[in-house]
Amino acid sequence: MNIEVWSDVICPWCYLGKHRLEEAMRGFGGDVTVTFRAYQLDPSPVPEPTPLKQWLADKFGGVQRAEEMFAHVTAVAAGDGLTLEFERAINANTFDAHRLIAWAAGQDLQLMMIEAVQRAHFAEGEDIGSHATLARLAGSIGLDEQAALAYLASPAGTDAVNADLAEARELGITSVPTFVIDRKYVVQGAQEASVLQSALEEIARRGAVDATR
């Protein structure tokens, strides 16, 4: 089974969705390949680091609305053992983070790189739009920090990220996380791990039935 996940590292529901997918796969136990694809909730440039709360308040119509959003997703994430520190989170354009993830994927460390970047953003108040921060995070999972910095200083990985973004448009993906399974089935949103596991089991059952026809 092949699962492609379109997600953005600055999206809290994607952070939650990744962990729920991993839990679902542990319960499923089947042969699964997972590839994360790049998506940008907001491709606008971020000229300088700004508090995420301020950016969301401006984007969604005021502080109160932003606070309601924070409270809801923070509570849901806490129920899954994840910490979201929105008081510390910094807004960032995620294109370079996606490029770095593509680089890590070439070294079989995509999931670890995503985890490191998401944890840095949501729990540690790091600016994941910074090349220096991203390179340091690459070093923290065993990659070469200086090589990561040189990679980010170049245009490498741009085509891979743009291809993912273009494919998301072609597939009509407008919200994330979106799970595309075997290019035949789509599951949207950070569904409960039990729901995802049931979906995987049903898809595997259908595949087994199709194979006998």
KABEL-V577808 format. One record per residue. N is the residue number from 1. RES is the residue in three letters. PHI is phi in radians with two decimals (none if undefined). D_LAST is the distance of its C-alpha to the last C-alpha in Angstrom with 2 decimals. Layout:
N & RES & PHI & D_LAST
N & RES & PHI & D_LAST
This chain:
1 & MET & none & 18.65
2 & ASN & -1.99 & 21.24
3 & ILE & -2.01 & 23.77
4 & GLU & -1.92 & 26.46
5 & VAL & -2.09 & 29.41
6 & TRP & -1.49 & 31.93
7 & SER & -2.72 & 35.18
8 & ASP & -2.15 & 38.93
9 & VAL & -1.22 & 41.03
10 & ILE & -1.66 & 43.73
11 & CYS & -1.62 & 41.43
12 & PRO & -1.11 & 41.90
13 & TRP & -1.21 & 38.60
14 & CYS & -1.24 & 36.88
15 & TYR & -1.05 & 38.86
16 & LEU & -1.15 & 37.71
17 & GLY & -1.09 & 34.10
18 & LYS & -1.08 & 34.02
19 & HIS & -1.16 & 35.32
20 & ARG & -1.20 & 32.96
21 & LEU & -1.12 & 29.95
22 & GLU & -1.08 & 31.33
23 & GLU & -1.14 & 31.79
24 & ALA & -1.09 & 28.28
25 & MET & -1.18 & 26.90
26 & ARG & -1.11 & 29.17
27 & GLY & -1.30 & 27.78
28 & PHE & -1.26 & 24.13
29 & GLY & 1.34 & 24.52
30 & GLY & -1.43 & 21.32
31 & ASP & -1.44 & 21.46
32 & VAL & -2.25 & 22.77
33 & THR & -1.94 & 24.66
34 & VAL & -2.06 & 27.13
35 & THR & -2.25 & 29.14
36 & PHE & -1.60 & 31.84
37 & ARG & -1.95 & 32.71
38 & ALA & -1.33 & 36.15
39 & TYR & -2.56 & 37.20
40 & GLN & -2.13 & 40.77
41 & LEU & -1.14 & 41.82
42 & ASP & -2.55 & 45.14
43 & PRO & -1.43 & 45.74
44 & SER & -1.07 & 49.46
45 & PRO & -1.08 & 51.86
46 & VAL & -2.09 & 53.56
47 & PRO & -1.04 & 57.01
48 & GLU & -2.60 & 58.11
49 & PRO & -1.04 & 56.69
50 & THR & -2.34 & 56.99
51 & PRO & -1.02 & 56.10
52 & LEU & -1.05 & 52.63
53 & LYS & -1.05 & 54.11
54 & GLN & -1.14 & 56.52
55 & TRP & -1.11 & 53.86
56 & LEU & -1.20 & 51.60
57 & ALA & -1.09 & 54.62
58 & ASP & -1.18 & 55.45
59 & LYS & -1.34 & 51.87
60 & PHE & -1.94 & 51.09
61 & GLY & 1.57 & 54.43
62 & GLY & 2.05 & 56.64
63 & VAL & -1.13 & 57.04
64 & GLN & -1.07 & 56.24
65 & ARG & -1.11 & 52.80
66 & ALA & -1.11 & 52.07
67 & GLU & -1.10 & 53.30
68 & GLU & -1.09 & 51.03
69 & MET & -1.12 & 48.01
70 & PHE & -1.05 & 49.17
71 & ALA & -1.08 & 49.79
72 & HIS & -1.15 & 46.36
73 & VAL & -1.21 & 44.23
74 & THR & -1.11 & 46.68
75 & ALA & -1.16 & 46.32
76 & VAL & -1.10 & 42.51
77 & ALA & -1.11 & 42.52
78 & ALA & -1.06 & 45.13
79 & GLY & -1.12 & 42.89
80 & ASP & -1.79 & 40.43
81 & GLY & 1.42 & 43.27
82 & LEU & -1.84 & 43.72
83 & THR & -1.80 & 47.15
84 & LEU & -2.05 & 47.77
85 & GLU & -1.81 & 51.37
86 & PHE & -1.17 & 51.74
87 & GLU & -1.14 & 55.51
88 & ARG & -1.82 & 55.18
89 & ALA & -1.11 & 52.22
90 & ILE & -2.02 & 53.06
91 & ASN & -1.21 & 51.42
92 & ALA & -2.69 & 50.06
93 & ASN & -1.31 & 48.18
94 & THR & -1.73 & 45.03
95 & PHE & -1.04 & 44.34
96 & ASP & -1.21 & 46.01
97 & ALA & -1.10 & 44.32
98 & HIS & -1.15 & 40.95
99 & ARG & -1.09 & 42.25
100 & LEU & -1.12 & 43.24
101 & ILE & -1.11 & 39.85
102 & ALA & -1.10 & 38.30
103 & TRP & -1.13 & 40.84
104 & ALA & -1.13 & 40.03
105 & ALA & -1.07 & 36.29
106 & GLY & -1.18 & 37.21
107 & GLN & -2.03 & 38.73
108 & ASP & 1.06 & 35.84
109 & LEU & -2.24 & 37.92
110 & GLN & -1.05 & 36.43
111 & LEU & -1.11 & 35.90
112 & MET & -1.15 & 39.35
113 & MET & -1.18 & 40.97
114 & ILE & -1.05 & 39.50
115 & GLU & -1.04 & 40.64
116 & ALA & -1.12 & 44.09
117 & VAL & -1.18 & 44.51
118 & GLN & -1.14 & 43.38
119 & ARG & -1.11 & 45.57
120 & ALA & -1.07 & 48.48
121 & HIS & -1.28 & 48.15
122 & PHE & -1.48 & 47.51
123 & ALA & -1.98 & 49.49
124 & GLU & -2.06 & 52.09
125 & GLY & 1.17 & 53.36
126 & GLU & -1.51 & 52.73
127 & ASP & -1.56 & 52.75
128 & ILE & -1.44 & 49.38
129 & GLY & -1.59 & 50.59
130 & SER & -1.52 & 53.06
131 & HIS & -1.08 & 52.32
132 & ALA & -1.10 & 54.50
133 & THR & -1.12 & 52.63
134 & LEU & -1.08 & 49.21
135 & ALA & -1.12 & 50.43
136 & ARG & -1.13 & 51.85
137 & LEU & -1.12 & 48.58
138 & ALA & -1.08 & 46.86
139 & GLY & -1.09 & 49.53
140 & SER & -1.21 & 48.90
141 & ILE & -1.87 & 45.39
142 & GLY & 1.74 & 46.60
143 & LEU & -1.50 & 46.42
144 & ASP & -1.39 & 49.53
145 & GLU & -1.07 & 51.45
146 & GLN & -1.19 & 53.51
147 & ALA & -1.14 & 50.53
148 & ALA & -1.12 & 48.85
149 & LEU & -1.12 & 52.04
150 & ALA & -1.14 & 52.25
151 & TYR & -1.05 & 48.63
152 & LEU & -1.17 & 49.30
153 & ALA & -1.29 & 52.49
154 & SER & -1.73 & 50.54
155 & PRO & -1.48 & 47.99
156 & ALA & -0.98 & 45.22
157 & GLY & 1.51 & 41.94
158 & THR & -1.07 & 42.83
159 & ASP & -1.11 & 40.21
160 & ALA & -1.11 & 37.43
161 & VAL & -1.17 & 38.51
162 & ASN & -1.08 & 38.97
163 & ALA & -1.12 & 35.46
164 & ASP & -1.11 & 34.04
165 & LEU & -1.13 & 36.31
166 & ALA & -1.16 & 35.35
167 & GLU & -1.17 & 31.62
168 & ALA & -1.04 & 32.28
169 & ARG & -1.13 & 34.01
170 & GLU & -1.10 & 31.23
171 & LEU & -1.47 & 28.71
172 & GLY & 1.33 & 31.23
173 & ILE & -1.38 & 31.97
174 & THR & -2.15 & 35.30
175 & SER & -2.53 & 35.47
176 & VAL & -2.35 & 34.73
177 & PRO & -1.34 & 33.14
178 & THR & -2.18 & 29.83
179 & PHE & -1.79 & 26.73
180 & VAL & -1.91 & 24.00
181 & ILE & -1.92 & 20.80
182 & ASP & 0.93 & 18.44
183 & ARG & 1.00 & 20.03
184 & LYS & -2.18 & 17.86
185 & TYR & -2.21 & 19.70
186 & VAL & -2.25 & 23.47
187 & VAL & -2.14 & 25.70
188 & GLN & -1.93 & 29.38
189 & GLY & 1.55 & 32.47
190 & ALA & -1.42 & 33.56
191 & GLN & -1.12 & 31.44
192 & GLU & -1.00 & 32.29
193 & ALA & -0.98 & 30.72
194 & SER & -1.14 & 29.12
195 & VAL & -1.20 & 27.51
196 & LEU & -1.10 & 26.20
197 & GLN & -1.09 & 24.91
198 & SER & -1.09 & 23.08
199 & ALA & -1.13 & 21.53
200 & LEU & -1.10 & 20.40
201 & GLU & -1.15 & 18.95
202 & GLU & -1.18 & 17.05
203 & ILE & -1.15 & 15.70
204 & ALA & -1.11 & 14.73
205 & ARG & -1.11 & 12.99
206 & ARG & -1.12 & 10.98
207 & GLY & -1.13 & 10.23
208 & ALA & -1.17 & 9.17
209 & VAL & -1.15 & 6.81
210 & ASP & -1.06 & 5.38
211 & ALA & -1.21 & 5.61
212 & THR & -1.58 & 3.79
213 & ARG & -1.45 & 0.00
